[in-house]
Amino acid sequence: MIDGNPQQLFEGIHMRCEKPAFLEFFAGSGLVAHALQPYFKAAWANDNCDKKAAVYVANHGKKHFHLGSIAAVRGNDLPYADLAWASFPCQDLSLAGLTAGIHGKRSGLVWEWLRIMDEMPTRPPVLVAENVSGLVSATGGNHYRSLHEALRIRGYRVGAVLLDAVYWVPQSRPRVFVIAVQQGVDIPNLLLAPGPTWAHTDAVIKAAKGVKDWLWWNIPAPPPRRQNLADIIEWEAECHDDESTLRNLNLIPAHHKTKLSAAKTLVAPGYKRTRKEGQMLELRFDGVAGCLRTPGGGSSRQFLILKRDGKLATRLLTVRETARLMGAPETYRLPGSYNDGYKAMGDAVAAPVVRHLAECLLAPLTSLEHRETTANQK
């Protein structure tokens, strides 16, 4: 085992070698690639959605991007990489969905990813799989255990953490990150904890119970978040007309209207939900947006209630606001329609979360292995 500060460890190795390479599956709009860029070099990326691909290519170029079904990808065609990342589809694991599970038609594409890993002449020493919290919480953790065992029998030690984007950006977005490391990779002592940490929820702890080759990853907690929702919205954006505003306001529950009346200035996000009483626009008042979704229908788009100078107005989130909620820079290009941009962000991974994971865990792990591989090739 190796001791030392993970960032200093990475920087010392990085000064002597080029960046480790990574492969990205289900790459979407490229926020993972953006977040990993300081630490890794994108060697190959894939997605099957042409609209999200347009966002990826607009920001990262098309040289290493391949549009098409993952079922058509063959591992022996891919370059060697130190890291493979897969943000596999969440629909069958979402608690709001049908919960067909990790063997469902869409979330089950994770097995195609592992099939590709098996076909590679040399598997990447570090793998990351990302998905919604249902991966560890649904069916008592059995979906996670299936993935864990599949990674373990391929020669990996595995641990999972649950990181909520709300620690970095004003959006509630808990996601599970499964980090697998090949047997034989030397893991620095400070990257492992003796037991659960702040990043291990009760659901993660329950899912880990009894599995073999489990690792308690030790990821430092980030500093307090500096911004609330009111700090990132576009105040000048056009709001709904009076008729639409009144219709939306009439959907707000009475106890939420009381809070609106008491505030002088306010930004309150909310989703339309169907309850026994009918459709309602339910709000939150903690300065944080609800989890972004893809805009498949009216209830999937997040509304804002704005109060200034005693007047209430309503509108949808703008595309740039969705990008800010995902931690994308102002320069991040979002070509296409409103729905295209909203979907690109609503189906992405929050960039600051990935950056933190890369800095504190993935870069130190892969840099050590990359140095040894590079030396052996010379």
WOTAFEN-V403048 format. One record per backbone hydrogen bond with DSSP energy under -0.5 kcal/mol. CO is the residue of the C=O (numbers start at 1). NH is the residue of the N-H. E is the energy in kcal/mol with one decimal. If there is no record, write none. Layout:
co->[CO & CO]
nh->[NH & NH]
e->[E & E]
//
This chain:
co->[2 & 2 & 5 & 6 & 7 & 8 & 9 & 10 & 11 & 13 & 13 & 20 & 21 & 21 & 22 & 22 & 23 & 24 & 25 & 27 & 30 & 31 & 32 & 33 & 36 & 36 & 39 & 40 & 41 & 41 & 44 & 45 & 46 & 47 & 48 & 49 & 50 & 51 & 52 & 53 & 54 & 55 & 56 & 56 & 57 & 62 & 64 & 66 & 69 & 70 & 74 & 75 & 82 & 83 & 84 & 85 & 86 & 86 & 90 & 90 & 91 & 92 & 94 & 101 & 104 & 106 & 107 & 108 & 109 & 109 & 110 & 111 & 112 & 113 & 114 & 115 & 116 & 117 & 125 & 126 & 127 & 128 & 129 & 131 & 132 & 133 & 133 & 134 & 135 & 137 & 138 & 138 & 139 & 141 & 142 & 143 & 144 & 145 & 146 & 147 & 148 & 149 & 151 & 151 & 152 & 155 & 157 & 158 & 159 & 161 & 161 & 163 & 163 & 164 & 165 & 165 & 169 & 170 & 171 & 173 & 174 & 175 & 176 & 176 & 177 & 177 & 178 & 178 & 179 & 180 & 181 & 182 & 185 & 186 & 188 & 189 & 191 & 197 & 199 & 199 & 201 & 202 & 203 & 204 & 205 & 206 & 208 & 213 & 215 & 216 & 217 & 218 & 228 & 228 & 229 & 229 & 233 & 234 & 241 & 242 & 243 & 244 & 245 & 246 & 248 & 249 & 251 & 253 & 253 & 254 & 255 & 256 & 257 & 258 & 259 & 260 & 264 & 266 & 267 & 268 & 269 & 270 & 271 & 273 & 273 & 275 & 278 & 280 & 280 & 282 & 287 & 289 & 294 & 297 & 298 & 300 & 302 & 303 & 304 & 304 & 305 & 306 & 307 & 308 & 311 & 313 & 314 & 315 & 318 & 319 & 320 & 321 & 322 & 323 & 324 & 326 & 329 & 337 & 338 & 339 & 340 & 341 & 342 & 343 & 345 & 350 & 350 & 351 & 352 & 353 & 354 & 355 & 356 & 357 & 357 & 358 & 361 & 362 & 363 & 364 & 365 & 366 & 367 & 368 & 369 & 370 & 371 & 372 & 373 & 374 & 375]
nh->[189 & 190 & 9 & 10 & 11 & 12 & 13 & 14 & 15 & 16 & 17 & 41 & 82 & 83 & 43 & 44 & 85 & 46 & 87 & 30 & 34 & 35 & 36 & 37 & 39 & 40 & 20 & 42 & 22 & 43 & 24 & 66 & 27 & 68 & 50 & 53 & 54 & 55 & 56 & 57 & 58 & 59 & 59 & 60 & 61 & 65 & 45 & 47 & 72 & 73 & 77 & 78 & 126 & 23 & 128 & 25 & 88 & 130 & 93 & 94 & 99 & 101 & 97 & 104 & 108 & 109 & 110 & 111 & 112 & 113 & 114 & 115 & 116 & 117 & 118 & 119 & 120 & 120 & 182 & 84 & 180 & 86 & 178 & 176 & 135 & 136 & 137 & 138 & 144 & 140 & 141 & 143 & 142 & 145 & 146 & 147 & 148 & 149 & 150 & 151 & 152 & 153 & 154 & 156 & 155 & 183 & 181 & 215 & 179 & 163 & 177 & 165 & 175 & 167 & 168 & 169 & 171 & 289 & 173 & 165 & 133 & 163 & 131 & 178 & 161 & 179 & 129 & 180 & 159 & 127 & 157 & 185 & 187 & 188 & 191 & 192 & 218 & 200 & 162 & 201 & 205 & 206 & 207 & 208 & 209 & 209 & 211 & 158 & 217 & 193 & 219 & 220 & 231 & 232 & 232 & 233 & 235 & 237 & 245 & 246 & 247 & 248 & 249 & 250 & 251 & 252 & 281 & 256 & 257 & 258 & 259 & 260 & 261 & 262 & 263 & 263 & 310 & 307 & 269 & 305 & 284 & 303 & 282 & 275 & 280 & 278 & 275 & 273 & 282 & 271 & 229 & 172 & 296 & 300 & 301 & 293 & 317 & 270 & 306 & 315 & 268 & 313 & 266 & 311 & 308 & 306 & 240 & 304 & 322 & 323 & 324 & 325 & 326 & 328 & 327 & 351 & 332 & 341 & 342 & 343 & 344 & 345 & 346 & 347 & 348 & 353 & 354 & 355 & 356 & 357 & 358 & 359 & 360 & 361 & 362 & 363 & 365 & 366 & 367 & 368 & 369 & 370 & 371 & 372 & 373 & 374 & 375 & 376 & 377 & 378 & 378]
e->[-2.0 & -0.5 & -2.8 & -2.5 & -2.6 & -2.4 & -1.8 & -3.3 & -1.7 & -1.6 & -0.8 & -2.9 & -1.7 & -1.3 & -2.5 & -1.0 & -2.9 & -1.8 & -1.4 & -1.8 & -2.3 & -2.3 & -2.4 & -1.2 & -2.3 & -2.5 & -0.7 & -0.5 & -2.3 & -0.6 & -2.1 & -2.5 & -2.9 & -2.3 & -0.6 & -2.3 & -1.6 & -1.1 & -2.3 & -3.0 & -1.9 & -1.1 & -0.8 & -2.4 & -2.1 & -0.5 & -2.1 & -1.3 & -1.4 & -1.4 & -1.9 & -1.5 & -1.3 & -2.4 & -2.5 & -3.1 & -1.2 & -2.4 & -2.1 & -1.6 & -0.6 & -3.1 & -1.4 & -2.2 & -1.4 & -1.8 & -1.6 & -1.8 & -0.5 & -1.5 & -1.8 & -2.1 & -2.2 & -2.1 & -2.1 & -1.3 & -1.0 & -0.6 & -2.5 & -1.8 & -2.8 & -2.5 & -3.3 & -3.0 & -1.9 & -1.5 & -2.1 & -1.7 & -1.0 & -1.0 & -2.1 & -0.6 & -1.3 & -2.3 & -1.9 & -1.6 & -3.2 & -2.5 & -1.8 & -2.1 & -2.7 & -2.6 & -0.7 & -1.4 & -2.1 & -3.1 & -3.0 & -2.1 & -2.9 & -0.6 & -2.9 & -0.5 & -1.9 & -1.9 & -2.3 & -2.9 & -2.4 & -2.7 & -0.8 & -1.7 & -0.6 & -2.4 & -2.1 & -0.5 & -2.1 & -0.6 & -2.2 & -0.6 & -1.9 & -2.5 & -3.2 & -2.0 & -0.7 & -0.5 & -1.9 & -1.9 & -2.9 & -1.9 & -2.9 & -0.6 & -2.6 & -2.5 & -2.3 & -1.9 & -0.8 & -0.7 & -1.7 & -2.6 & -1.1 & -3.1 & -0.8 & -0.5 & -1.5 & -0.5 & -1.6 & -0.9 & -1.1 & -1.8 & -2.8 & -2.4 & -2.0 & -2.3 & -2.8 & -2.0 & -1.4 & -1.3 & -2.2 & -0.7 & -1.9 & -1.7 & -1.0 & -2.0 & -2.3 & -1.5 & -1.0 & -0.5 & -0.8 & -2.5 & -0.5 & -2.4 & -1.7 & -3.0 & -2.0 & -0.6 & -3.1 & -1.6 & -2.7 & -3.3 & -0.8 & -1.3 & -2.6 & -2.6 & -2.4 & -1.6 & -0.9 & -0.5 & -1.9 & -1.9 & -0.6 & -1.6 & -2.5 & -2.2 & -1.8 & -2.2 & -2.0 & -2.9 & -3.2 & -3.2 & -1.9 & -2.0 & -2.3 & -2.4 & -0.9 & -2.7 & -1.5 & -2.4 & -1.9 & -2.3 & -2.7 & -2.6 & -2.3 & -1.8 & -3.3 & -1.6 & -1.7 & -0.7 & -1.6 & -2.7 & -2.1 & -2.3 & -2.7 & -2.7 & -2.5 & -1.6 & -2.1 & -3.1 & -1.9 & -2.8 & -2.4 & -1.3 & -1.5 & -3.1 & -2.2 & -1.7 & -2.4 & -2.7 & -2.2 & -2.1 & -1.4 & -0.8 & -0.7]
//
